[in-house]
């Protein structure tokens, strides 16, 4: 079990913020972590248990080298009248190291992890399920999702792709509970870079994203058949662009908050041209 203090590691940005709790084995304050060894009262073998309190008891069925639990075995940590943790697998120097199965009590229920450990941390490939039923399967490093993995949220959120420091980062595919689909780049847990998104109503956007929203430039295909190509900002048509209406009329000029703004050059479907003046989302001339 990790011998460092546990920072808060919720999902960042706007896509998985409430879907998954921090992935750590035991969250302890630094002072408690320095006194985090428990000794099996029968075998006399010590195991690392940061956050342990006076009166906690731990048992170990495996080998013991230099007074520390080592090799394959079974450990149970009990305190305050309940099972705090149960581990079956390999330990080295009193800390989980190798392949194992962990069940950990939290304020919300029991969390479960099965997979690889290294020096007391989740490290390698494994499967983690928290008390709410959120699941992560993939690569871990230093107690966090890191590398390729799959996240399945209890609310229906699904993400498959690259992770870094516990967050989606790199190339990935996201399916949200409302049906929104996104495939593209992520940075720090949010959509950022090039990507493609399809909304539940059929709206399709291909272009650049920033801070989880369409931002930069791209192409928007609307459910009514209209198509916009140009600049976007914070999820809206904003800047220079061209909009082709379903009937074939083409609007070229500036757009603000999804509407033409200022002087707009319009080419009608019959080839005729005119100049229109738009203000506050309405044609005024």
Backbone bond lengths (Angstrom), bond angles and torsions (degrees), N, CA, C in turn:
res aa  C-N    CA-C-N  psi(-1)  N-CA   C-N-CA  omega(-1)  CA-C   N-CA-C  phi
1 X - - - 1.449 - - 1.524 109.28 -
2 X 1.304 117.09 143.13 1.454 121.24 -170.61 1.513 112.19 -61.25
3 X 1.371 116.85 140.43 1.446 120.24 -179.20 1.522 112.18 -101.26
4 X 1.342 117.28 20.57 1.458 120.19 177.83 1.517 109.12 -112.88
5 X 1.334 115.40 160.30 1.458 118.79 176.05 1.508 109.00 -66.14
6 X 1.334 117.35 153.58 1.459 120.98 -174.64 1.516 111.02 -100.26
7 X 1.326 118.99 111.79 1.460 120.50 175.90 1.513 110.41 -74.54
8 X 1.325 115.70 162.89 1.469 119.56 175.21 1.507 107.94 -74.25
9 X 1.345 117.20 128.26 1.463 119.79 -177.67 1.521 111.10 -132.86
10 X 1.343 118.57 58.74 1.462 118.80 175.73 1.512 110.05 -75.76
11 X 1.321 115.61 165.19 1.456 119.32 175.01 1.510 109.27 -64.32
12 X 1.332 116.71 139.23 1.452 120.59 -178.07 1.517 111.99 -94.30
13 X 1.332 115.19 175.72 1.452 120.96 174.18 1.504 113.28 67.87
14 X 1.331 115.71 -155.90 1.446 119.26 -172.99 1.501 115.40 -111.90
15 X 1.342 119.97 15.23 1.459 118.18 -173.93 1.514 114.36 -109.05
16 X 1.319 118.50 -34.71 1.451 120.26 -175.58 1.526 110.13 -133.08
17 X 1.309 116.48 26.39 1.457 121.16 -167.96 1.510 113.52 -57.39
18 X 1.335 117.12 -40.45 1.463 119.36 -176.93 1.519 112.11 -106.82
19 X 1.320 116.78 9.73 1.460 119.34 -171.39 1.521 114.53 -86.37
20 X 1.322 118.51 -27.55 1.460 119.34 -173.39 1.515 110.64 -141.94
21 X 1.306 116.62 134.13 1.455 121.43 176.57 1.513 109.74 -76.53
22 X 1.322 117.13 170.84 1.464 121.16 176.95 1.520 109.63 -60.31
23 X 1.329 115.92 139.78 1.459 119.81 179.44 1.528 108.15 -98.25
24 X 1.313 115.48 97.03 1.458 122.26 176.47 1.519 106.71 -143.77
25 X 1.314 117.27 160.71 1.455 119.76 179.45 1.520 111.15 -81.32
26 X 1.309 117.00 -57.22 1.457 121.16 179.70 1.510 107.50 -138.60
27 X 1.331 117.54 126.84 1.456 120.95 178.76 1.524 108.47 -96.19
28 X 1.316 115.83 115.29 1.457 120.37 -177.63 1.512 109.80 -131.19
29 X 1.336 116.47 152.44 1.448 118.55 174.93 1.523 108.25 -75.95
30 X 1.357 117.53 157.50 1.460 120.15 -174.31 1.523 113.31 -56.17
31 X 1.334 117.33 -37.96 1.463 119.82 -178.41 1.517 110.92 -63.59
32 X 1.343 115.88 -43.06 1.462 119.37 -179.83 1.518 110.88 -67.16
33 X 1.332 116.93 -34.53 1.457 120.16 -176.60 1.519 112.10 -64.28
34 X 1.328 117.73 -28.75 1.447 120.14 -179.20 1.529 112.11 -72.99
35 X 1.300 117.17 -18.31 1.453 121.33 178.79 1.522 110.12 -115.28
36 X 1.314 116.54 35.16 1.448 121.32 -169.67 1.504 116.94 -90.38
37 X 1.311 119.52 25.05 1.458 120.74 177.89 1.525 110.26 -102.21
38 X 1.333 115.36 135.48 1.461 121.38 173.35 1.521 108.69 -118.34
39 X 1.322 116.29 144.86 1.457 121.27 -177.89 1.527 110.86 -111.73
40 X 1.315 115.78 129.78 1.462 121.15 175.63 1.539 107.82 -62.53
41 X 1.340 117.78 118.41 1.463 119.96 -175.77 1.531 114.12 -65.76
42 X 1.321 117.02 -18.37 1.466 119.90 -179.13 1.526 110.99 -92.74
43 X 1.333 116.80 -53.38 1.459 120.38 -176.13 1.516 114.30 -89.20
44 X 1.338 116.78 -15.92 1.455 120.12 -179.75 1.509 114.63 75.63
45 X 1.318 117.63 13.10 1.460 122.25 -178.30 1.534 109.22 -90.12
46 X 1.341 117.12 138.81 1.454 121.29 -179.06 1.536 111.45 -97.21
47 X 1.345 115.09 143.05 1.471 122.41 175.75 1.516 108.53 -129.86
48 X 1.310 114.90 146.27 1.466 120.86 179.38 1.522 109.94 -76.82
49 X 1.347 116.70 122.83 1.463 122.23 -178.47 1.520 109.27 -143.60
50 X 1.339 118.00 74.04 1.466 120.29 -178.78 1.518 111.01 -61.36
51 X 1.329 115.78 140.47 1.460 120.10 -178.55 1.510 112.48 90.01
52 X 1.328 116.94 2.76 1.459 119.47 179.73 1.525 110.04 -68.03
53 X 1.338 115.11 150.51 1.460 121.31 -177.34 1.528 109.68 -118.90
54 X 1.321 114.51 165.08 1.455 119.39 177.65 1.525 109.10 -58.53
55 X 1.332 115.95 132.74 1.454 120.24 -179.55 1.506 113.85 96.54
56 X 1.336 118.40 -11.57 1.459 120.77 176.96 1.533 109.60 -68.96
57 X 1.314 116.02 146.74 1.458 121.74 -178.88 1.527 109.09 -128.99
58 X 1.332 116.11 138.85 1.451 120.79 177.30 1.528 109.47 -129.11
59 X 1.314 116.42 143.26 1.462 121.21 177.76 1.517 109.46 -124.96
60 X 1.336 116.11 151.03 1.466 121.69 -176.96 1.525 108.89 -143.95
61 X 1.345 115.65 133.07 1.460 120.10 -175.56 1.520 113.30 -103.25
62 X 1.340 117.36 -3.20 1.452 120.07 -175.24 1.516 113.57 -96.11
63 X 1.347 115.03 -160.25 1.447 121.35 -176.66 1.515 113.16 -77.52
64 X 1.321 115.68 170.75 1.454 121.94 -178.11 1.522 108.38 -141.78
65 X 1.341 116.88 125.19 1.462 122.37 179.51 1.522 107.92 -127.53
66 X 1.334 115.79 123.54 1.465 121.37 -178.62 1.526 111.69 55.08
67 X 1.324 115.58 35.57 1.449 120.35 176.37 1.516 115.51 80.49
68 X 1.328 117.74 4.12 1.470 122.00 -178.54 1.532 109.66 -118.64
69 X 1.339 116.09 140.58 1.463 121.54 179.28 1.522 109.80 -60.05
70 X 1.333 115.88 128.23 1.463 120.72 -176.62 1.527 109.50 -145.93
71 X 1.328 115.26 138.84 1.455 120.39 179.13 1.516 111.51 100.05
72 X 1.329 115.83 -164.50 1.457 121.68 -177.02 1.524 109.94 -91.41
73 X 1.336 115.42 137.78 1.453 118.93 179.88 1.516 112.23 -176.88
74 X 1.317 115.19 -164.70 1.459 122.38 -178.07 1.529 108.66 -129.91
75 X 1.351 116.55 132.32 1.462 121.88 178.95 1.519 109.92 -124.68
76 X 1.321 115.71 141.29 1.463 121.60 175.28 1.520 108.08 -133.25
77 X 1.324 116.06 130.55 1.475 122.98 -177.95 1.524 107.29 -116.53
78 X 1.331 115.98 119.24 1.465 121.60 -176.75 1.514 109.26 -121.96
79 X 1.334 115.76 137.97 1.458 120.88 177.63 1.503 111.40 -161.80
80 X 1.330 116.54 147.31 1.469 122.41 178.27 1.524 111.56 54.90
81 X 1.327 115.50 35.71 1.456 120.51 174.63 1.511 115.43 77.32
82 X 1.333 117.96 13.79 1.465 119.27 179.34 1.520 110.74 -144.44
83 X 1.339 114.36 163.18 1.456 120.66 175.55 1.521 108.56 -76.34
84 X 1.316 116.88 117.74 1.459 120.36 178.48 1.524 111.93 -86.08
85 X 1.326 115.86 -38.33 1.468 119.62 179.42 1.515 109.87 -159.62
86 X 1.336 114.04 150.53 1.460 121.39 175.85 1.519 107.48 -136.94
87 X 1.324 116.01 132.46 1.458 119.44 -176.50 1.526 110.03 -136.09
88 X 1.318 115.23 135.09 1.450 121.31 175.06 1.522 108.08 -129.28
89 X 1.330 116.01 117.53 1.445 118.84 -178.61 1.509 111.78 158.63
90 X 1.337 115.37 -147.54 1.459 122.02 -172.64 1.528 110.62 -104.14
91 X 1.339 116.15 137.55 1.449 123.48 172.54 1.515 109.58 -122.98
92 X 1.328 115.20 153.81 1.458 120.34 175.45 1.520 107.43 -140.59
93 X 1.332 117.07 120.85 1.458 120.29 -178.54 1.508 113.03 62.15
94 X 1.330 116.92 29.83 1.453 121.36 177.52 1.516 115.09 87.30
95 X 1.343 117.78 -1.41 1.458 121.31 -178.74 1.531 110.13 -120.63
96 X 1.333 115.69 149.54 1.462 120.45 178.90 1.523 109.13 -60.86
97 X 1.327 116.20 131.14 1.452 120.71 -177.38 1.525 107.99 -161.37
98 X 1.327 116.03 111.61 1.457 120.93 -174.21 1.519 109.34 118.51
99 X 1.309 116.39 -154.74 1.473 120.56 -177.95 1.533 109.25 -90.88
100 X 1.340 115.26 137.72 1.455 117.94 179.25 1.511 113.16 -164.12
101 X 1.342 114.29 173.13 1.459 122.41 177.57 1.527 108.07 -123.62
102 X 1.343 115.71 127.12 1.455 120.78 -177.18 1.518 110.76 -123.43
103 X 1.336 116.45 136.03 1.469 123.00 170.07 1.515 106.04 -121.16
104 X 1.328 117.44 126.28 1.458 122.07 -174.02 1.519 110.87 -128.11
105 X 1.333 116.39 131.05 1.467 120.91 178.29 1.523 109.99 -80.85
106 X 1.334 116.13 136.85 1.459 122.19 173.51 1.521 108.42 -130.86
107 X 1.317 116.80 176.33 1.458 120.57 179.61 1.522 111.97 -62.95
108 X 1.340 117.11 -23.94 1.462 121.56 -176.97 1.527 113.48 -99.23
109 X 1.318 117.32 -4.01 1.459 120.50 -177.54 1.514 110.21 136.37
110 X 1.315 116.86 -155.43 1.459 120.85 -176.74 1.530 111.88 -103.15
111 X 1.322 115.32 135.98 1.449 122.63 173.55 1.522 108.46 -104.32
112 X 1.327 116.24 151.15 1.463 120.58 -176.49 1.525 110.90 -133.18
113 X 1.320 114.49 140.82 1.464 120.18 176.27 1.522 108.76 -140.66
114 X 1.313 114.70 135.74 1.459 120.63 173.72 1.514 108.20 -133.34
115 X 1.325 115.68 123.20 1.446 118.73 -179.44 1.504 112.00 160.29
116 X 1.327 114.72 -149.85 1.456 120.99 -173.47 1.537 111.61 -95.22
117 X 1.327 114.33 143.84 1.463 122.69 175.30 1.522 108.99 -124.47
118 X 1.334 114.65 158.37 1.463 119.25 173.23 1.522 108.63 -148.23
119 X 1.327 116.54 122.09 1.469 122.48 176.91 1.521 112.14 51.87
120 X 1.322 116.43 40.67 1.453 120.55 175.38 1.509 115.85 87.91
121 X 1.322 118.21 4.65 1.460 121.39 -177.84 1.524 111.17 -124.47
122 X 1.342 115.87 157.95 1.462 120.80 170.12 1.526 106.51 -66.34
123 X 1.316 116.57 119.04 1.460 119.32 -176.30 1.530 108.60 -157.36
124 X 1.326 115.33 118.21 1.461 121.36 -174.40 1.512 109.22 116.97
125 X 1.313 117.08 -150.02 1.460 120.36 -179.32 1.522 109.91 -98.80
126 X 1.341 114.85 141.89 1.452 118.56 179.45 1.507 112.59 -170.06
127 X 1.327 115.23 175.53 1.466 122.76 178.11 1.519 108.59 -125.75
128 X 1.320 115.41 128.05 1.455 121.90 -177.92 1.528 109.44 -122.18
129 X 1.343 117.16 132.60 1.463 122.23 176.70 1.517 107.45 -128.98
130 X 1.338 117.31 123.11 1.457 118.83 -179.67 1.525 111.06 -88.31
131 X 1.328 116.55 179.86 1.457 121.74 -174.00 1.525 112.73 -64.69
132 X 1.337 117.05 -24.33 1.469 121.00 -179.19 1.519 112.95 -85.96
133 X 1.347 116.59 -9.22 1.460 120.07 -179.46 1.512 114.47 99.49
134 X 1.353 118.02 2.91 1.455 120.56 174.68 1.528 109.26 -70.17
135 X 1.319 116.60 140.30 1.464 120.93 -175.19 1.518 111.01 -126.61
136 X 1.340 115.00 136.98 1.463 121.13 170.41 1.518 108.23 -126.76
137 X 1.319 115.58 132.13 1.456 121.21 178.52 1.515 108.20 -132.08
138 X 1.328 115.67 122.45 1.447 118.28 180.00 1.508 112.04 158.59
139 X 1.321 115.66 -146.88 1.455 121.70 -175.31 1.525 111.38 -92.77
140 X 1.340 114.82 142.51 1.459 122.47 177.36 1.525 109.60 -124.03
141 X 1.345 115.62 154.15 1.458 122.08 169.82 1.520 107.02 -150.16
142 X 1.320 116.97 130.37 1.472 122.12 178.00 1.522 111.70 52.39
143 X 1.340 116.74 47.23 1.469 123.10 175.19 1.528 114.83 73.73
144 X 1.331 118.71 8.33 1.464 120.46 -177.36 1.523 111.17 -130.60
145 X 1.345 117.38 151.55 1.460 119.50 170.73 1.523 109.40 -56.55
146 X 1.313 116.93 127.61 1.453 120.86 -177.81 1.524 108.49 -155.91
147 X 1.332 116.00 112.05 1.464 120.88 -174.39 1.515 109.68 116.53
148 X 1.313 117.15 -152.15 1.459 121.25 -179.77 1.523 110.59 -82.67
149 X 1.327 116.11 138.09 1.456 118.92 179.31 1.507 113.47 -166.08
150 X 1.331 114.42 173.11 1.464 122.52 178.71 1.517 108.25 -127.73
151 X 1.323 116.39 131.23 1.460 121.76 174.65 1.523 109.19 -115.77
152 X 1.335 116.40 128.16 1.460 122.06 176.05 1.526 107.94 -121.79
153 X 1.323 117.02 109.67 1.451 121.75 -178.24 1.519 111.98 -82.39
154 X 1.322 115.81 149.83 1.459 120.65 177.75 1.525 111.32 -63.37
155 X 1.332 117.32 -21.88 1.464 121.49 179.41 1.518 113.00 -86.63
156 X 1.340 117.62 0.19 1.463 121.42 179.94 1.516 113.99 103.30
157 X 1.330 118.01 -5.39 1.463 121.05 176.06 1.528 110.20 -63.47
158 X 1.322 116.77 137.73 1.469 121.14 178.41 1.522 108.60 -136.35
159 X 1.328 115.62 129.87 1.462 120.45 176.73 1.514 109.03 -136.73
160 X 1.315 115.92 134.09 1.456 121.37 174.47 1.514 108.47 -132.70
161 X 1.327 115.51 126.83 1.447 118.41 179.87 1.508 112.46 159.77
162 X 1.325 115.36 -149.45 1.451 121.49 -175.55 1.533 111.43 -91.78
163 X 1.342 114.48 144.88 1.462 121.89 176.36 1.514 109.18 -125.47
164 X 1.332 115.20 151.96 1.457 121.25 173.75 1.521 108.14 -146.10
165 X 1.330 116.69 127.07 1.467 122.20 179.30 1.529 111.54 52.39
166 X 1.330 116.66 39.49 1.457 121.15 174.60 1.516 115.73 86.67
167 X 1.335 118.47 1.21 1.461 121.84 -176.35 1.532 110.99 -126.99
168 X 1.346 116.90 150.97 1.462 118.73 171.53 1.528 109.52 -56.97
169 X 1.310 116.89 126.40 1.463 120.57 -177.19 1.526 107.55 -157.72
170 X 1.336 115.17 116.20 1.462 120.45 -174.79 1.514 109.03 117.63
171 X 1.318 117.04 -147.06 1.460 121.72 -178.55 1.521 109.78 -89.80
172 X 1.347 116.48 135.21 1.457 119.00 -179.95 1.513 113.11 -162.82
173 X 1.330 114.27 169.57 1.462 122.20 177.82 1.521 108.46 -123.58
174 X 1.325 116.22 129.70 1.461 122.17 -177.73 1.517 110.08 -122.26
175 X 1.341 116.07 133.37 1.457 122.11 172.90 1.525 106.48 -123.35
176 X 1.328 117.52 118.13 1.459 122.17 -177.22 1.531 110.75 -93.61
177 X 1.333 117.05 159.57 1.470 120.57 -177.24 1.529 114.67 -56.07
178 X 1.338 117.95 -31.12 1.464 120.11 -178.78 1.522 112.88 -81.01
179 X 1.342 117.22 -1.54 1.460 120.79 178.84 1.517 114.53 102.11
180 X 1.338 118.02 -5.84 1.458 120.85 177.27 1.527 110.24 -62.48
181 X 1.334 116.50 133.17 1.461 121.76 179.86 1.523 109.51 -118.85
182 X 1.325 115.38 135.36 1.465 119.92 178.39 1.524 109.43 -137.52
183 X 1.318 115.14 136.18 1.465 120.52 173.74 1.516 107.82 -134.51
184 X 1.323 115.41 123.27 1.451 118.27 -179.00 1.508 112.09 163.09
185 X 1.312 116.25 -148.48 1.450 122.28 -173.02 1.535 112.05 -95.39
186 X 1.344 114.56 146.39 1.461 122.64 175.68 1.522 108.87 -127.52
187 X 1.325 115.86 148.70 1.460 122.07 172.66 1.528 107.78 -137.92
188 X 1.308 116.97 121.80 1.463 120.61 177.04 1.510 114.73 59.91
189 X 1.340 117.29 32.00 1.458 120.89 175.79 1.506 115.52 92.02
190 X 1.329 118.83 -1.31 1.466 121.16 179.88 1.525 110.65 -127.24
191 X 1.324 115.90 158.14 1.456 121.16 176.38 1.523 109.33 -63.35
192 X 1.302 116.61 124.58 1.464 120.65 -179.07 1.522 108.48 -159.56
193 X 1.326 115.73 124.95 1.459 120.79 -175.17 1.511 110.06 111.45
194 X 1.318 117.18 -152.27 1.464 121.53 -177.70 1.526 110.22 -86.98
195 X 1.335 114.97 139.48 1.454 118.25 178.77 1.509 112.77 -167.79
196 X 1.312 114.58 173.62 1.467 122.56 177.39 1.518 108.48 -129.51
197 X 1.333 116.20 131.67 1.461 120.79 -179.16 1.519 110.75 -130.74
198 X 1.324 115.50 136.39 1.459 121.76 176.60 1.525 108.08 -119.80
199 X 1.332 116.50 122.22 1.459 122.14 -178.71 1.530 110.04 -83.63
200 X 1.332 117.36 162.81 1.469 120.51 179.42 1.531 113.71 -57.51
201 X 1.361 117.99 -29.32 1.468 120.15 -179.81 1.521 112.69 -83.45
202 X 1.353 117.00 -0.12 1.452 120.64 179.01 1.518 114.98 100.60
203 X 1.340 117.91 -8.07 1.462 120.67 177.43 1.530 109.51 -59.92
204 X 1.323 116.42 130.87 1.475 121.41 -178.15 1.513 109.47 -121.23
205 X 1.327 115.15 129.43 1.463 120.42 178.32 1.517 109.41 -124.74
206 X 1.324 115.98 131.28 1.458 122.24 175.41 1.518 107.14 -126.03
207 X 1.325 116.39 119.12 1.449 119.24 -178.22 1.515 111.66 168.57
208 X 1.323 115.92 -148.50 1.460 121.06 -176.53 1.535 111.14 -100.70
209 X 1.345 114.18 150.83 1.462 122.35 179.29 1.525 109.81 -127.19
210 X 1.335 114.83 155.25 1.462 121.38 172.97 1.523 108.32 -152.75
211 X 1.332 116.55 135.78 1.474 121.68 -179.95 1.520 111.64 52.72
212 X 1.332 116.51 40.43 1.466 123.30 173.51 1.524 114.56 77.56
213 X 1.342 118.06 5.90 1.468 121.43 -179.12 1.525 110.53 -128.29
214 X 1.344 115.39 154.26 1.455 119.96 173.48 1.524 108.22 -60.02
215 X 1.324 116.48 125.89 1.458 119.81 -176.12 1.524 108.79 -160.33
216 X 1.341 115.23 126.57 1.461 120.08 -177.23 1.508 109.29 124.42
217 X 1.313 116.79 -105.73 1.463 120.65 177.35 1.510 109.20 -149.41
218 X 1.348 114.93 153.00 1.454 118.26 -179.96 1.513 112.49 178.48
219 X 1.321 114.24 -168.32 1.463 121.84 -178.33 1.524 108.05 -123.71
220 X 1.330 115.89 130.53 1.461 122.69 179.75 1.521 108.95 -116.61
221 X 1.327 115.91 122.52 1.466 121.11 175.53 1.526 108.04 -107.98
222 X 1.331 116.80 117.05 1.458 122.17 -175.05 1.528 112.02 -90.65
223 X 1.321 117.82 156.70 1.468 121.24 -179.69 1.525 114.04 -59.85
224 X 1.349 116.91 -27.93 1.467 119.69 -178.88 1.518 113.01 -81.19
225 X 1.344 117.93 -1.12 1.460 121.74 179.97 1.510 113.72 101.00
226 X 1.330 117.68 -9.52 1.447 120.41 177.84 1.524 111.44 -71.27
227 X 1.353 115.50 150.59 1.459 120.74 -178.45 1.531 109.24 -133.62
228 X 1.338 115.30 132.23 1.467 120.87 176.35 1.510 108.75 -118.54
229 X 1.335 116.16 136.40 1.451 122.01 173.77 1.515 108.85 -131.17
230 X 1.334 115.41 124.74 1.453 118.35 -179.68 1.511 112.48 156.23
231 X 1.320 115.71 -149.97 1.460 121.38 -174.37 1.535 111.35 -85.93
232 X 1.308 114.52 145.83 1.460 121.46 176.88 1.528 107.86 -134.76
233 X 1.337 115.17 154.24 1.461 119.88 178.94 1.521 109.39 -146.71
234 X 1.324 115.69 128.44 1.470 122.25 176.34 1.528 111.97 50.85
235 X 1.340 116.58 39.97 1.452 121.14 175.08 1.509 115.93 85.63
236 X 1.337 117.72 6.15 1.461 120.74 -179.09 1.529 111.23 -128.34
237 X 1.354 115.50 157.57 1.464 120.49 173.94 1.519 106.59 -66.92
238 X 1.323 116.61 118.58 1.460 118.81 -175.28 1.527 108.99 -157.52
239 X 1.339 115.81 115.67 1.452 121.83 -177.87 1.516 110.26 120.45
240 X 1.317 116.26 -160.59 1.467 120.63 -179.09 1.521 110.17 -76.53
241 X 1.327 115.95 136.60 1.450 118.41 -179.87 1.511 113.56 -167.98
242 X 1.320 114.55 174.84 1.465 122.72 178.16 1.517 108.77 -128.86
243 X 1.330 115.64 127.10 1.457 120.41 178.08 1.520 109.03 -116.64
244 X 1.336 115.61 125.94 1.463 121.16 175.91 1.521 108.02 -105.98
245 X 1.313 116.63 114.45 1.461 122.26 -177.63 1.529 110.20 -73.43
246 X 1.339 118.25 160.70 1.468 121.69 -178.74 1.525 113.47 -56.27
247 X 1.346 115.98 -33.61 1.470 118.57 -178.67 1.521 112.53 -81.94
248 X 1.352 117.92 -3.84 1.455 121.07 175.59 1.509 115.40 106.89
249 X 1.343 119.38 -8.55 1.467 120.93 177.10 1.535 109.21 -67.47
250 X 1.350 115.61 140.05 1.460 120.91 -177.02 1.527 109.48 -116.46
251 X 1.359 116.13 126.36 1.456 123.08 -178.95 1.528 108.59 -111.54
252 X 1.339 117.12 124.09 1.457 122.28 -178.40 1.521 109.44 -124.12
253 X 1.338 115.53 128.22 1.457 119.16 179.50 1.506 111.63 158.15
254 X 1.322 115.38 -150.66 1.461 121.00 -179.29 1.526 110.35 -93.92
255 X 1.336 114.92 148.09 1.461 121.88 177.68 1.527 108.89 -128.21
256 X 1.344 116.05 141.36 1.459 122.05 178.18 1.520 108.62 -134.31
257 X 1.325 116.70 123.80 1.469 121.53 178.40 1.529 112.04 50.95
258 X 1.319 116.75 47.88 1.466 125.48 173.73 1.530 114.58 80.71
259 X 1.340 118.67 1.98 1.468 120.26 -177.17 1.526 110.94 -125.68
260 X 1.350 116.71 151.62 1.460 119.51 172.46 1.527 109.36 -58.15
261 X 1.340 116.48 149.86 1.462 119.42 -178.11 1.524 109.86 -147.46
262 X 1.307 115.29 127.72 1.456 120.46 -179.10 1.520 111.09 86.68
263 X 1.328 115.07 -149.70 1.464 120.27 -178.29 1.529 109.94 -81.22
264 X 1.330 115.87 125.31 1.462 122.07 -176.44 1.525 109.48 -121.85
265 X 1.326 115.60 130.64 1.463 121.17 175.64 1.529 108.35 -89.06
266 X 1.333 115.56 123.61 1.459 120.59 -175.45 1.522 109.78 -118.79
267 X 1.325 114.93 127.89 1.457 120.95 173.57 1.521 107.47 -111.66
268 X 1.325 115.40 116.47 1.464 120.57 -177.13 1.535 110.72 -74.17
269 X 1.301 114.84 162.40 1.462 120.24 -178.64 1.530 111.92 -62.85
270 X 1.361 117.98 -22.93 1.470 120.98 178.65 1.521 112.08 -86.86
271 X 1.358 116.91 1.11 1.461 121.01 177.70 1.509 113.94 98.50
272 X 1.334 118.42 -13.52 1.459 120.96 179.40 1.530 109.83 -72.02
273 X 1.334 116.49 155.11 1.460 121.63 -178.14 1.513 110.97 -125.47
274 X 1.336 114.53 150.21 1.458 120.22 176.66 1.521 109.00 -153.02
275 X 1.312 114.45 165.22 1.458 121.38 177.91 1.526 109.18 -113.17
276 X 1.319 116.34 128.89 1.459 120.29 -179.50 1.520 109.56 -118.72
277 X 1.358 114.52 152.95 1.462 120.28 175.96 1.526 108.61 -115.62
278 X 1.341 115.77 124.14 1.460 121.67 -178.62 1.524 110.03 -117.67
279 X 1.346 114.44 142.93 1.460 119.91 178.17 1.526 109.64 -149.79
280 X 1.319 117.39 131.17 1.465 123.37 178.69 1.540 112.59 54.18
281 X 1.316 115.40 39.64 1.451 119.98 176.42 1.511 115.35 80.69
282 X 1.335 118.04 9.89 1.460 121.84 -179.11 1.527 111.53 -132.02
283 X 1.327 114.70 146.25 1.460 118.68 174.64 1.521 108.46 -79.14
284 X 1.334 116.98 121.49 1.471 120.71 -177.20 1.527 111.49 -106.80
285 X 1.321 116.36 -8.95 1.479 118.77 178.74 1.529 110.35 -159.55
